[in-house]
Amino acid sequence: MTGATGKLGGRVASRLLDRLGADGLGVCVRSPERVEALAAQGVRVTRGDYTDPAGLEQGLAGTTTLLLVSAAAVGEQALTQHRDAIEAARAAGVERIVYTSHQAADPASAFVPARDHAATEDLLAASGMRWTSLRDGFHADSTAFWLAMAQDGVLRLPADGPVSWTTHDDLADAAVALLLDDGADDGPTPALTGPEALDAAAVAERATRVTGTAYRREVVGDEEFVAGLVGHGTPEPIARMLLSMFEASRAGEFDVVDPFLPALVGHPATPLDAVLSAAAG
């Protein structure tokens, strides 16, 4: 698997180690020193980078099923890295790729990364390998970031719509279930989502109840939001990518609650309250 140093990938690696033992798991990462704990337990650790296809091919040698965690990039940079990673996996003899996509993956999505995910799914479909695309719900810890950034308890965000916030733990459980299911259907999964869809106003209300700290939601204009991020050092392209999340949510792109995830993992999807409570300490 790639991405073993990230929030999702680290959880997947831990679960796979428990299920498969060290002999059944290999991780290919840019910084092997960050997974020394896995190496110490006997996990095969190799160096690999999406920007170095030849090195990645060497790192993936002997892999049959690969968890390909999406690149930390957007636009053509993301697609180039994904294209090269898929080709490196094919050249290394990988038989099946499980890719971390997004619930809103669509070439017409307002959410910039969702367009990249859709294009990557097209690359996988043309690869000649078996593939599964994990249509992951929007990461619930984004709401904890909102709370941390709220000044005077006010969530100043653009107009939005409901989002089916989904925890990394649930998504890791889903990834492991599908990685270990060699009979899983090729193609994208149904949306892997949390149990309810909540907009920012509902998040503020829920956070107030769960944490005991008063929060309220204030709508700001799109350009004001972008200007505020840029003023605090965020590059404008990244600021507009972040804005696209709100544009997509108010278009209803994340307002999906699907029963597939709890059926797959064998337990209810985790409610947002648990994330908000943990964020409060």
Order of alpha helices (4+ residues) and beta strands (2+ residues): alpha-beta-alpha-beta-alpha-beta-alpha-beta-alpha-beta-alpha-beta-alpha-beta-alpha-beta-alpha-alpha-alpha-alpha
